[in-house]
Amino acid sequence: MKIRSIKISGWIISLALIIFAIFYFDWEKTLNVLKVVNAWFFLYLFFIYIIDYVLRAFRWKLLIYPIKRTTSLRKLFYSYNISQFANVFLPAKTGELFRVLITSKEEKISKRTIFGTLFLERSFDIFGMGVLILVVVFFSKIKTLDKNVLSNLLFFAAIFFVFFSFMMVSILLIKHLAFIKKKSAKLKKVIEFLEPFYHGFSSIRQFSLLLSVMILSIFMWGLNAFILYLYTLSLSLGISFFDSIVVLLFQLLGELIPSAPSSVGTFHASTVIGGNFVGLTNDQGIAIGILNHSYDILVRLIFGFVSIQLSRFAFKEGLKSIGTIKSAKYITESE
């Protein structure tokens, strides 16, 4: 019931934002901003998206490496693409469950362990974004950022690093599970259920892998900021790379708000707010949001469709399985 309420509230929020945008924005000015777009940038962006998707699959391979060393980068790449394809149509990033479904079947790894690697992946995303915030605060020369904005960015960075540090410490203490199991019979079943999930954190116990994933995560988020920067260049808006990081941060925060599939409405609103922080007008902000969101969806659809065909994945059957994979009972019994 709660999940259904979140879905309904997401649709309501998206619809409200769309209606607000229709009546609030001067669409003639927005169209004038979009008219100057340099189409050549879309070709550059397409190849950079390929690099980004491959790097994400490679990072996932590193996270799985201690669990299974012979995982196929190609299959992980297909799995990631299909999950992004599904996220276009499913709310709340539910498409990520396709990665669990496909990789568990292809690589013969526990679904709970795959969940663990995805959870760890998100933790490194938080770390990577936190580093970029610090880069903006200490190394940028953005004149439009006043002291209040800088202090807010530092606050967000602190939250990111505290959360990341907490997750890393918690994960490193997992080795004491066996001791806890012996001391507490009541927690024994819970711990036994969670152990495969914790097994997905194996990569951070190897310093070389941990360092590689941290560096890769920072580079990937820098690449995402560069993608957004290229969108602004295609519209000749004249903001800096560091401005793009600020806008990207707001986009990520916007994705945390319940919405319709593909973060329709919330993504555009957060882009406008982020754009205002770096000196862009509402019309310029919504133009970036429309351009970025539309092309991003197009890339997901192309990569996902091609991956479905090449991997011969039964997408409809996958959708049916997604309905049951959310159940802990299903995960336990299927393993």
C-alpha positions as CSV (number, residue, x, y, z in Angstrom):
1,M,0.0,0.0,0.0
2,K,2.9,2.4,0.9
3,I,4.6,1.6,-2.4
4,R,1.4,2.3,-4.3
5,S,1.0,5.6,-2.4
6,I,4.5,6.7,-3.3
7,K,3.8,5.9,-7.0
8,I,0.6,7.9,-7.0
9,S,2.3,10.8,-5.2
10,G,5.1,10.7,-7.7
11,W,2.6,11.0,-10.6
12,I,0.8,13.9,-8.8
13,I,4.1,15.8,-8.3
14,S,5.2,15.3,-11.9
15,L,1.8,16.4,-13.2
16,A,1.7,19.4,-10.9
17,L,5.2,20.5,-12.1
18,I,4.3,20.1,-15.7
19,I,1.1,22.2,-15.3
20,F,3.0,24.8,-13.4
21,A,5.7,24.9,-16.1
22,I,3.1,25.3,-18.9
23,F,1.6,28.5,-17.3
24,Y,4.7,29.9,-15.6
25,F,7.4,29.8,-18.3
26,D,7.7,32.0,-21.4
27,W,7.8,29.2,-23.9
28,E,8.6,31.5,-26.8
29,K,11.8,32.5,-25.0
30,T,12.6,28.9,-24.2
31,L,12.2,28.0,-27.9
32,N,14.5,30.8,-28.9
33,V,17.1,29.3,-26.6
34,L,16.7,25.9,-28.1
35,K,16.8,27.2,-31.7
36,V,20.5,28.0,-31.4
37,V,21.5,24.4,-30.4
38,N,24.5,23.1,-32.3
39,A,23.5,19.6,-33.4
40,W,27.1,18.5,-33.8
41,F,27.3,18.3,-30.0
42,F,24.9,15.4,-30.1
43,L,27.4,13.3,-32.0
44,Y,30.1,14.0,-29.4
45,L,27.7,13.3,-26.6
46,F,26.7,10.0,-28.0
47,F,30.3,8.7,-27.9
48,I,30.8,10.1,-24.4
49,Y,27.6,8.3,-23.2
50,I,29.1,5.1,-24.6
51,I,32.3,5.7,-22.6
52,D,30.2,6.5,-19.5
53,Y,28.1,3.3,-19.8
54,V,31.2,1.1,-20.4
55,L,32.9,2.6,-17.4
56,R,29.9,2.0,-15.2
57,A,29.8,-1.7,-16.3
58,F,33.6,-1.9,-15.7
59,R,33.2,-0.5,-12.2
60,W,30.5,-3.0,-11.5
61,K,32.8,-5.7,-12.7
62,L,35.5,-4.6,-10.2
63,L,32.9,-4.7,-7.4
64,I,31.9,-8.3,-8.4
65,Y,35.6,-9.4,-9.0
66,P,36.2,-10.8,-5.4
67,I,33.0,-12.8,-5.7
68,K,33.5,-14.1,-9.2
69,R,36.6,-13.3,-11.2
70,T,35.3,-14.5,-14.6
71,T,32.4,-12.2,-15.0
72,S,31.8,-11.0,-18.6
73,L,32.1,-7.2,-19.1
74,R,30.0,-7.5,-22.2
75,K,27.1,-9.2,-20.2
76,L,27.4,-6.6,-17.4
77,F,27.3,-3.8,-20.0
78,Y,24.1,-5.3,-21.6
79,S,22.6,-5.7,-18.1
80,Y,23.3,-2.1,-17.2
81,N,21.9,-0.9,-20.5
82,I,18.7,-2.9,-20.1
83,S,18.2,-1.6,-16.6
84,Q,18.5,2.0,-17.9
85,F,16.0,1.2,-20.7
86,A,13.6,-0.1,-18.1
87,N,14.0,3.0,-15.9
88,V,12.5,5.0,-18.7
89,F,9.2,3.3,-18.2
90,L,9.3,2.3,-14.5
91,P,9.2,4.6,-11.5
92,A,11.7,4.9,-8.6
93,K,14.6,3.4,-10.5
94,T,12.8,0.0,-10.4
95,G,14.7,-0.9,-13.6
96,E,17.8,-1.6,-11.5
97,L,16.1,-4.9,-10.5
98,F,16.8,-6.0,-14.1
99,R,20.5,-6.0,-13.2
100,V,19.8,-8.3,-10.3
101,L,17.6,-10.6,-12.4
102,I,20.0,-10.8,-15.4
103,T,23.3,-11.0,-13.7
104,S,22.1,-13.5,-11.1
105,K,21.0,-15.8,-13.9
106,E,24.0,-15.2,-16.2
107,E,26.8,-15.3,-13.6
108,K,25.2,-17.8,-11.2
109,I,25.5,-15.3,-8.3
110,S,23.0,-14.9,-5.4
111,K,20.4,-12.2,-6.0
112,R,21.1,-10.8,-2.5
113,T,24.8,-10.6,-3.3
114,I,24.1,-8.7,-6.5
115,F,21.9,-6.3,-4.4
116,G,24.9,-5.9,-2.1
117,T,27.1,-4.8,-5.0
118,L,24.5,-2.3,-6.2
119,F,24.2,-0.9,-2.7
120,L,28.0,-0.5,-2.6
121,E,27.9,1.1,-6.1
122,R,25.5,3.8,-4.8
123,S,27.8,4.4,-1.8
124,F,30.7,5.1,-4.2
125,D,28.5,7.4,-6.3
126,I,27.9,9.4,-3.1
127,F,31.6,9.6,-2.5
128,G,32.3,10.6,-6.1
129,M,29.8,13.4,-6.1
130,G,31.0,14.6,-2.7
131,V,34.5,15.0,-4.1
132,L,33.2,17.1,-7.0
133,I,31.4,19.4,-4.5
134,L,34.7,20.0,-2.7
135,V,36.3,20.7,-6.1
136,V,33.7,23.4,-6.8
137,V,34.1,24.9,-3.3
138,F,37.9,25.1,-3.1
139,F,39.1,25.3,-6.7
140,S,36.4,27.1,-8.7
141,K,36.4,30.8,-9.5
142,I,32.6,31.1,-9.9
143,K,31.7,34.7,-9.2
144,T,27.9,33.9,-9.0
145,L,28.3,31.7,-5.9
146,D,28.0,33.8,-2.7
147,K,29.1,32.7,0.7
148,N,25.7,31.2,1.6
149,V,25.8,29.0,-1.5
150,L,29.4,27.9,-0.7
151,S,28.4,27.0,2.9
152,N,25.4,25.0,1.6
153,L,27.7,23.1,-0.8
154,L,30.1,22.4,2.1
155,F,27.1,21.1,4.1
156,F,26.1,18.8,1.3
157,A,29.7,17.6,0.9
158,A,29.9,16.9,4.6
159,I,26.7,14.9,4.5
160,F,28.0,12.9,1.5
161,F,31.3,12.1,3.2
162,V,29.8,11.3,6.6
163,F,27.3,8.9,5.0
164,F,30.0,7.3,2.9
165,S,32.3,6.9,5.9
166,F,29.5,5.4,8.0
167,M,28.8,2.9,5.2
168,M,32.4,1.9,4.8
169,V,32.9,1.4,8.6
170,S,29.7,-0.6,8.8
171,I,30.7,-2.8,5.9
172,L,34.2,-3.4,7.3
173,L,32.7,-4.5,10.6
174,I,30.7,-7.2,8.9
175,K,33.5,-9.7,9.5
176,H,32.2,-9.9,13.1
177,L,28.8,-11.3,12.0
178,A,29.8,-14.8,13.0
179,F,30.6,-13.7,16.5
180,I,27.2,-11.9,16.8
181,K,25.4,-15.0,15.4
182,K,26.9,-17.1,18.2
183,K,26.0,-14.6,20.9
184,S,22.4,-13.9,19.8
185,A,20.1,-16.7,18.7
186,K,17.3,-14.3,17.9
187,L,19.4,-12.5,15.3
188,K,20.7,-15.7,13.8
189,K,18.1,-16.0,11.0
190,V,18.3,-12.3,10.2
191,I,22.1,-12.4,9.9
192,E,22.0,-15.6,7.8
193,F,19.6,-13.9,5.4
194,L,21.8,-10.9,5.2
195,E,25.1,-12.6,4.8
196,P,24.9,-13.1,1.0
197,F,24.0,-9.3,0.8
198,Y,27.1,-8.5,2.8
199,H,29.1,-10.8,0.6
200,G,28.5,-8.2,-2.2
201,F,30.8,-5.8,-0.2
202,S,33.8,-8.0,-0.6
203,S,35.6,-5.6,-3.0
204,I,36.3,-3.0,-0.3
205,R,38.3,-5.5,1.7
206,Q,41.0,-5.3,-1.0
207,F,42.8,-2.0,-0.9
208,S,43.8,-2.0,-4.6
209,L,40.2,-2.6,-5.7
210,L,38.8,0.0,-3.2
211,L,41.2,2.6,-4.5
212,S,40.5,1.8,-8.1
213,V,36.7,2.1,-7.6
214,M,37.1,5.3,-5.7
215,I,39.2,6.9,-8.5
216,L,36.9,5.6,-11.1
217,S,33.8,6.9,-9.3
218,I,35.3,10.4,-9.2
219,F,36.3,10.3,-12.9
220,M,32.8,9.0,-13.8
221,W,31.0,11.9,-12.0
222,G,33.4,14.3,-13.6
223,L,32.5,12.8,-16.9
224,N,28.8,13.3,-16.1
225,A,29.4,16.9,-15.3
226,F,31.3,17.3,-18.6
227,I,28.3,15.8,-20.4
228,L,26.1,18.5,-18.8
229,Y,28.7,21.1,-19.7
230,L,28.5,20.0,-23.4
231,Y,24.7,20.5,-23.3
232,T,25.3,24.1,-22.1
233,L,27.9,24.6,-24.8
234,S,25.5,23.4,-27.5
235,L,23.2,26.2,-26.4
236,S,26.0,28.8,-26.1
237,L,25.0,29.6,-22.6
238,G,28.6,30.5,-21.5
239,I,28.7,28.8,-18.0
240,S,31.8,27.0,-16.8
241,F,32.5,23.4,-16.1
242,F,32.2,24.1,-12.4
243,D,28.8,25.7,-12.9
244,S,27.8,22.4,-14.5
245,I,28.8,20.5,-11.4
246,V,26.5,22.7,-9.3
247,V,23.5,22.1,-11.7
248,L,24.3,18.3,-11.8
249,L,24.1,18.3,-8.0
250,F,20.6,19.8,-8.1
251,Q,19.6,17.3,-10.7
252,L,20.7,14.4,-8.5
253,L,18.8,15.9,-5.5
254,G,15.7,16.3,-7.8
255,E,15.8,12.6,-8.6
256,L,15.3,11.8,-4.9
257,I,11.8,13.3,-5.1
258,P,9.0,10.8,-6.0
259,S,7.9,11.4,-9.6
260,A,6.6,9.7,-12.7
261,P,9.0,7.4,-14.6
262,S,12.2,9.1,-15.9
263,S,11.9,11.8,-13.3
264,V,9.6,13.8,-15.6
265,G,9.0,17.3,-14.1
266,T,11.3,16.9,-11.1
267,F,14.4,16.6,-13.3
268,H,13.4,19.8,-15.2
269,A,12.5,21.7,-12.0
270,S,15.8,20.8,-10.3
271,T,17.7,21.9,-13.5
272,V,16.0,25.3,-13.4
273,I,16.8,25.8,-9.7
274,G,20.4,24.7,-10.2
275,G,20.7,27.0,-13.2
276,N,19.4,29.9,-11.2
277,F,22.2,29.3,-8.7
278,V,24.9,29.7,-11.4
279,G,23.2,32.7,-13.1
280,L,21.0,31.2,-15.7
281,T,17.5,32.4,-16.4
282,N,14.4,30.2,-16.0
283,D,14.1,29.9,-19.8
284,Q,17.7,28.8,-20.1
285,G,17.4,26.4,-17.3
286,I,14.3,24.7,-18.7
287,A,15.9,24.6,-22.1
288,I,18.9,22.6,-20.7
289,G,16.5,20.4,-18.8
290,I,14.4,19.6,-21.9
291,L,17.5,19.0,-24.0
292,N,19.4,16.9,-21.4
293,H,16.4,14.8,-20.4
294,S,15.2,14.1,-24.0
295,Y,18.6,13.1,-25.3
296,D,19.4,11.0,-22.2
297,I,16.1,9.1,-22.7
298,L,16.9,8.6,-26.4
299,V,20.4,7.2,-25.6
300,R,18.9,4.8,-22.9
301,L,16.3,3.6,-25.4
302,I,18.9,3.0,-28.2
303,F,21.4,1.3,-25.9
304,G,18.7,-0.7,-24.1
305,F,17.0,-1.9,-27.3
306,V,20.3,-3.0,-28.9
307,S,21.4,-4.8,-25.7
308,I,18.0,-6.6,-25.5
309,Q,18.5,-7.8,-29.1
310,L,22.1,-8.8,-28.7
311,S,21.6,-10.6,-25.3
312,R,18.3,-12.1,-26.5
313,F,16.8,-11.1,-23.2
314,A,13.0,-11.7,-22.8
315,F,12.1,-8.2,-21.6
316,K,8.4,-9.0,-21.1
317,E,9.3,-12.0,-19.0
318,G,11.7,-9.8,-17.1
319,L,8.9,-7.4,-16.3
320,K,6.8,-10.2,-14.9
321,S,9.7,-11.3,-12.7
322,I,10.2,-7.8,-11.4
323,G,6.8,-8.0,-9.8
324,T,8.0,-10.9,-7.6
325,I,11.7,-10.1,-7.2
326,K,10.8,-7.4,-4.7
327,S,9.7,-10.1,-2.3
328,A,12.3,-11.4,0.1
329,K,10.6,-14.7,0.1
330,Y,11.0,-15.0,-3.7
331,I,14.7,-14.1,-3.4
332,T,15.3,-16.7,-0.7
333,E,13.4,-19.5,-2.5
334,S,14.9,-18.8,-5.9
335,E,18.4,-19.2,-4.5
